[in-house]
Amino acid sequence: MFVCQCAAVTDREVRTAIESGADSVEAVGHDTEAGTGCGGCHESIQALLADAKGKKPRPVLAVA
């Protein structure tokens, strides 16, 4: 499944980057290019990071 459409990065590639030590959205972007375009995938990357750490991600609240 694609996590980042802009850079065509899959969840497998993001998980590999996390397993290799990426511990933030920025670090994942550095390793994979995911999240370096529009930023629409940041929430998905954060969820994968939280999953890898055994935590549930905090919901993001929209400000109106």
N, C-alpha and C positions, 0 to 999 in steps of 0.2 A: 504494500500500500504506500502511496506517495504521501509523505508528510509535508514536503515543500514542493509545490507545483512549479514555482519560479525556477528553481535549480534542479528539478527532477530528482529529488533526494527521497529515498525510501525510508521506512521505519527501520528496516534492517541496517541501513547505513548509519542512521542516527544511533541505534543501539550499539553498533560496533564502536562508534566514536566515544560513546559514554563508557563502554567497557575498557577503552584505551585511555581513559582518564578525563575526558571532557566532563566538566561539572557545572556548566552554565550554558544558557542559550548562546552566548557569545563564543564560548569554546567549541560548541557543536558547530556553529557557523564557520569558525576558523577551520575546523577539520573537514567539513562536508559542503560548505556553501549554503546550507539550509538556514533560513531566517535572515539572509543578508539582502534580500530583495524587498518585497512589500511588507514583510513582518507578519503576515496573516497566519503563519504557522508557529509563531512563538508559543502559543498556548499548548499546541500539540507537543512541541519539544519539551516544554516545562512538564507536561504530564509524563512523558517518557523518562525524563530525569527523575521525577518523583517516584515513578514506578521502580526505577533502578535502585533508588535509595530505600524502597520499601515504605514510602509515604504516599498518602493520597494527596493530589494537588489541591490547593485551596481554590474554591470557585472564584472566578474573576467577575466582579460586579461592574456593570456598565453604569456610567454616570450620565444622567440625562441633562 
